[in-house]
Amino acid sequence: MRLRPPDWPLPRPDAIHHIVEDFLTDWTAPNAHILPLRRFLENCLSTDLRNFFAESCFLFAFTHQKLPPFCQQGYMRMQGLVGSQELRHHAVQAGLLQDYT
């Protein structure tokens, strides 16, 4: 950008993400800021940026040709989410995992 002439126009963006800029804004609000930003980035990158359990990554590995980045960086390098009995029970109740017991 420094090498461009002063009157050089910027290229038109393919996508724009608008956010609220206010000193009272809660930047950690999941539905107001994090989810729209994640969806915008997913559309720009054409990939899934969600976090997955190790079992979901295992199924992705056998059923898809391309794994989501979380599974590539975590599960495939043995750094996935560490599960607990309470976390598994919550995931089963939410319909994210099947109950094998």
VEXTI-729854 format. One line per 2 residues: number of its first residue (from 1); their letters; for each residue x, y, z of N, C-alpha, C. Coordinates in Angstrom, 3 decimals, m for minus. Atoms other than C-alpha are relative to their C-alpha. Layout:
<recs>
NUM = a = X:Y:Z:X:Y:Z:X:Y:Z  ...
</recs>
This chain:
<recs>
1 = mr = 0.816:m1.193:0.000:0.000:0.000:0.000:0.864:1.262:0.000  m0.862:m1.181:m0.046:2.872:2.396:0.689:0.576:0.357:m1.358
3 = lr = m0.579:m0.237:1.320:4.147:1.998:m2.865:m1.023:0.513:m1.009  1.055:m0.464:0.904:0.810:2.977:m4.416:m0.059:1.525:m0.014
5 = pp = 0.148:m1.460:0.024:0.173:6.573:m5.552:m1.108:0.450:0.959  0.987:m0.481:m0.986:m1.891:8.755:m3.144:m1.438:m0.059:m0.488
7 = dw = 1.374:0.013:0.501:m4.950:8.828:m5.426:m0.439:m1.379:m0.493  0.335:1.354:0.435:m4.950:5.066:m6.057:m1.214:m0.514:0.770
9 = pl = 1.197:0.485:m0.711:m8.419:3.607:m5.266:0.209:m1.418:0.540  m0.045:1.348:m0.558:m8.764:0.580:m3.050:m0.906:m0.920:m0.811
11 = pr = 0.874:0.924:0.733:m10.208:m2.534:m4.722:m1.299:m0.236:0.767  1.285:0.282:m0.641:m13.855:m3.373:m4.051:0.079:m1.339:0.730
13 = pd = m0.028:1.275:m0.745:m14.236:m6.029:m1.333:m1.064:m0.959:m0.522  0.978:1.019:0.382:m16.017:m9.291:m2.113:m1.074:m0.151:1.066
15 = ai = 0.947:0.126:m1.110:m17.689:m9.300:1.320:0.346:1.031:1.068  m0.179:m0.982:m1.068:m18.202:m6.868:4.197:m0.687:m0.516:1.252
17 = hh = 0.582:0.382:m1.294:m18.813:m7.610:7.876:m0.145:1.268:0.839  0.260:m1.191:m0.803:m20.458:m4.785:9.836:m0.158:m0.402:1.461
19 = iv = 0.130:0.244:m1.434:m20.147:m4.638:13.615:m0.368:1.303:0.695  0.364:m1.161:m0.796:m21.470:m2.301:16.289:1.254:0.517:0.696
21 = ed = m1.144:m0.609:m0.676:m18.823:0.108:17.538:m0.526:0.951:1.054  0.541:m0.768:m1.108:m19.824:1.390:20.933:0.816:m0.339:1.241
23 = fl = m0.799:0.294:m1.192:m18.023:1.711:24.254:m0.731:m0.930:0.964  0.754:0.934:m0.840:m20.793:m0.387:25.876:m0.121:m1.389:m0.626
25 = td = 0.118:1.271:0.712:m20.435:m3.244:23.394:0.689:m1.119:0.770  m0.577:1.206:m0.595:m19.876:m6.701:24.865:0.545:m0.844:m1.144
27 = wt = m0.615:0.672:1.132:m17.398:m8.159:22.368:0.023:m1.510:0.158  0.013:1.444:m0.206:m17.754:m11.631:23.902:m1.403:m0.583:m0.092
29 = ap = 1.377:0.490:0.118:m21.516:m11.914:23.306:m0.070:m1.016:m1.142  m0.043:1.051:1.024:m21.928:m15.225:21.445:m0.923:0.267:m1.193
31 = na = 0.945:m0.162:1.100:m25.025:m14.368:19.402:0.126:1.347:m0.691  m0.077:m1.334:0.588:m24.315:m10.684:18.805:1.292:0.235:m0.779
33 = hi = m1.273:m0.303:0.649:m20.634:m10.754:17.795:0.766:m1.232:m0.458  m0.841:1.154:0.332:m18.916:m14.137:17.849:m0.605:m0.837:m1.126
35 = lp = 0.636:0.832:1.027:m21.433:m16.152:15.791:m0.042:0.692:m1.365  m0.037:m0.645:1.329:m21.866:m13.532:12.998:1.410:0.109:m0.581
37 = lr = m1.377:m0.072:0.491:m18.089:m13.091:12.778:0.476:m1.362:m0.484  m0.401:1.346:0.418:m17.534:m16.860:12.630:m0.655:m0.363:m1.333
39 = rf = 0.685:0.305:1.255:m20.163:m17.219:9.882:0.584:0.792:m1.165  m0.623:m0.812:1.045:m18.611:m14.356:7.919:1.331:m0.611:m0.432
41 = le = m1.293:0.607:0.326:m15.157:m15.950:8.133:m0.169:m1.350:m0.684  0.256:1.288:0.657:m16.586:m19.367:7.231:m0.379:0.199:m1.463
43 = nc = 0.381:m0.273:1.391:m18.157:m17.883:4.101:1.202:0.468:m0.817  m1.181:m0.496:0.720:m14.928:m16.094:3.150:1.012:m1.116:m0.263
45 = ls = m0.999:1.060:0.111:m12.748:m19.158:3.754:m0.552:m1.305:m0.558  0.670:1.221:0.475:m15.300:m21.767:2.566:0.381:m1.210:0.843
47 = td = m0.328:1.107:m0.893:m14.663:m23.931:5.611:m0.826:0.109:1.274  0.750:0.060:m1.252:m16.227:m24.911:8.936:0.953:0.299:1.151
49 = lr = m0.900:m0.417:m1.070:m14.634:m23.142:11.914:m0.494:m0.387:1.390  0.508:0.419:m1.308:m16.623:m24.817:14.695:0.982:m0.947:0.691
51 = nf = m0.767:0.980:m0.775:m15.057:m26.919:17.473:m0.799:m1.294:0.061  0.664:1.294:0.013:m15.828:m30.634:17.464:0.576:m0.917:1.072
53 = fa = m0.478:1.054:m0.884:m15.588:m33.573:19.841:0.858:m0.967:m0.811  m0.882:0.954:0.666:m13.026:m36.254:19.055:m0.800:m1.021:m0.812
55 = es = 0.821:0.972:0.728:m15.813:m38.671:18.032:m0.505:0.570:m1.318  0.464:m0.634:1.236:m17.143:m36.187:15.477:1.144:0.102:m1.001
57 = cf = m1.164:m0.064:0.895:m13.648:m35.672:14.047:0.319:m1.380:m0.561  m0.232:1.382:0.439:m13.253:m39.461:13.867:m0.960:m0.348:m1.137
59 = lf = 0.978:0.269:1.058:m16.480:m39.725:11.829:0.300:0.825:m1.252  m0.383:m0.825:1.146:m15.409:m36.813:9.601:1.147:m0.634:m0.769
61 = af = m1.177:0.581:0.643:m12.118:m38.576:8.912:m0.376:m1.170:m0.904  0.402:1.153:0.794:m13.957:m41.635:7.573:m1.079:0.310:m1.027
63 = th = 1.125:m0.279:0.892:m16.844:m39.907:5.791:0.205:1.208:m0.905  m0.231:m1.190:0.817:m15.369:m36.718:4.283:1.432:m0.001:m0.534
65 = qk = m1.342:m0.092:0.560:m12.410:m36.001:2.051:0.802:1.128:0.639  m0.673:m1.143:m0.607:m11.630:m32.665:3.735:m0.525:0.184:1.424
67 = lp = 0.387:m0.185:m1.401:m11.627:m32.281:7.523:m0.084:1.487:0.332  m0.004:m1.387:m0.474:m12.604:m29.035:9.271:1.347:0.333:0.646
69 = pf = m1.303:m0.378:m0.567:m9.563:m27.044:10.487:0.183:m0.435:1.455  m0.129:0.419:m1.392:m10.304:m27.871:14.136:0.436:m1.451:0.094
71 = cq = m0.375:1.419:m0.011:m10.075:m31.585:13.402:1.412:m0.199:m0.545  m1.353:0.112:0.552:m6.930:m31.133:11.293:1.045:0.410:1.032
73 = qg = m0.994:m0.535:m0.926:m5.136:m29.097:13.949:m0.036:m0.674:1.354  0.104:0.573:m1.333:m6.431:m30.797:17.073:m0.031:m1.509:0.014
75 = ym = 0.214:1.439:m0.089:m7.741:m34.316:16.624:1.103:m0.796:m0.694  m0.988:0.765:0.751:m5.275:m35.470:13.986:1.388:0.086:0.631
77 = rm = m1.269:m0.110:m0.725:m2.391:m34.287:16.196:m0.148:m0.406:1.461  0.314:0.500:m1.353:m3.939:m35.909:19.291:m0.106:1.130:1.018
79 = qg = 0.201:m1.123:m0.906:m4.894:m32.548:20.808:m1.470:0.387:0.049  1.419:m0.301:0.022:m8.698:m32.805:20.662:m0.544:0.366:1.370
81 = lv = 0.643:m0.320:m1.267:m11.181:m31.868:23.358:0.058:m1.198:0.925  m0.040:1.075:m0.988:m10.672:m33.919:26.485:m1.394:m0.127:0.589
83 = gs = 1.361:0.207:m0.474:m14.018:m35.425:27.412:m0.048:m0.458:1.445  0.268:0.497:m1.342:m15.473:m36.172:30.806:m1.389:m0.616:m0.022
85 = qe = 1.311:0.634:m0.061:m18.533:m38.122:31.893:m1.106:1.055:m0.037  1.000:m1.068:m0.024:m20.426:m34.892:32.569:m0.154:0.654:m1.376
87 = lr = 0.026:m0.601:1.328:m19.490:m33.418:29.184:m0.673:m0.937:m0.999  0.629:0.988:0.878:m20.495:m36.637:27.398:m1.507:m0.041:0.234
89 = hh = 1.431:0.031:m0.327:m23.863:m36.688:29.227:m0.700:1.230:m0.581  0.570:m1.231:0.549:m24.509:m33.067:28.222:m0.105:m0.081:m1.523
91 = av = 0.007:0.121:1.456:m23.608:m33.808:24.584:m1.071:m0.980:m0.464  1.041:0.969:0.346:m25.936:m36.839:24.524:m1.368:0.650:0.137
93 = qa = 1.296:m0.649:m0.221:m28.810:m34.791:25.968:m0.268:1.068:m1.051  0.166:m1.033:1.028:m28.194:m32.031:23.390:m0.153:m0.603:m1.385
95 = gl = 0.141:0.657:1.287:m28.308:m34.613:20.587:1.252:0.067:m0.857  m1.253:m0.099:0.755:m24.666:m34.096:19.584:0.708:m1.338:m0.118
97 = lq = m0.617:1.324:0.004:m23.543:m37.641:20.427:m1.061:m1.057:0.251  0.907:1.102:m0.284:m25.242:m41.036:20.510:0.367:m0.617:1.341
99 = dy = m0.207:0.645:m1.302:m25.666:m42.800:23.844:0.238:m1.485:m0.227  m0.356:1.403:0.224:m23.851:m46.135:23.615:m0.123:m0.845:1.266
101 = t = 0.116:0.784:m1.240:m24.504:m47.165:27.245:m1.276:m0.760:0.089
</recs>
